[in-house]
Amino acid sequence: MSLKIHKNLVVAVKESLSEIFFENKQADKQIESVLKSDKRWGKRDRNFVAETTYDCLRNIRYFNYIFNKETEFTSETIYGIIAVYLKLKHNEIPDWDFFTNVPSDEEIQNRILETQNLPQIKNSYPDWLYQKAQAELGTIWLKEAEALNQTTNVVIRANTLQTSVDKLQQELANLEIETEKTDLAKDALVLKKRTNLKQLDLYKNGFFEVQDVASQNAANFLRVEPGMTVIDACCGAGGKSLHIAALLQNKGKIVSLDIEAFKLKELEKRAERNKVKIIQSKWIENETVITQLKNTADRLLLDVPCTGLGVLRRNPDTKYKLTLAFLEEIKKTQAYILQTYSQMLKPQGLMVYATCSILPEENSKQIEAFIAKNNNFELVEEKKFFASVQGFDGFYMALIKKKE
């Protein structure tokens, strides 16, 4: 159905895409900023800007090819890309000066047909990334490339320190927010429709956190028990630390480490909201912090920096910004963290190495190299998530035991 399109909203989308691609702004932060820029916009206006920006982001190479058969896009072609998107949504293109050289319906259909044999263009991936993923993953990549180009579900985790998943589901239903459970994570609820959860008192009072199903599996995979000492060594803003605290029933100790001090501040705020009392946050100022914690952890979580290929549905701009040089550098970081941080684990302790990537060279190959070099560790189990298989984020985790 054709919608009335407002010029200022199209300009906002164009400016957002330019900032994301050519000024290296983070997509979510840029869109959040733009949505706050004009208080006159209603819900429909904000939805149009956010959805159009994200849809164009996901498919920008595809739309650019349909617009002018180019595989590289420039700031000059962004309005053309938006025009193609609007036409594919069955909208009339207004007669505005920046909408020039818009292809006809026949040209659009012909170019769509051409992309059927060009999957890297159809799914909007750089050639090098598409080829690398295909070489490493084989046939699953064909489905995964498509699945990672779709919108993602909103998933929340019930904070079992304050409620149960059943109670939370009922409380949300009372607010006319419909959810469903999943067998893949016992405390997870999947929203049937997107809504602004952070305005809810249930969120403000710490009854739930927004956390994908794959990510929720990491804490469960650690096999923690109340009273244990757990180190979350790359904790970021602490979503997994909070989950571990709930699994420990607020009994024991969690040492949450990160190299970014500002992320620990955010964790402390979230811990207070979640009624978590057992987290000690510590800034990794230097390697001495790791050495001082040698042989202290019953359980160790290493959710390491990665390419983020498994979460492209949340961060679609990542696939265009990734470089082969970054991949090679991040693999060195992963290997360093595995080798250095693993000393914090006690003998007989368990650790989980996790990434939100789907590339074996960041995942199973890292574990193989680590165990080959350290015969006092053994692989217990691996778990892999693919958007095309489980329907949630792509994720990898390995459970590793330290021998005597």
Order of alpha helices (4+ residues) and beta strands (2+ residues): alpha-alpha-alpha-alpha-alpha-alpha-alpha-alpha-alpha-beta-alpha-beta-beta-alpha-beta-alpha-beta-alpha-beta-alpha-beta-alpha-beta-alpha-alpha-beta-alpha-beta-beta
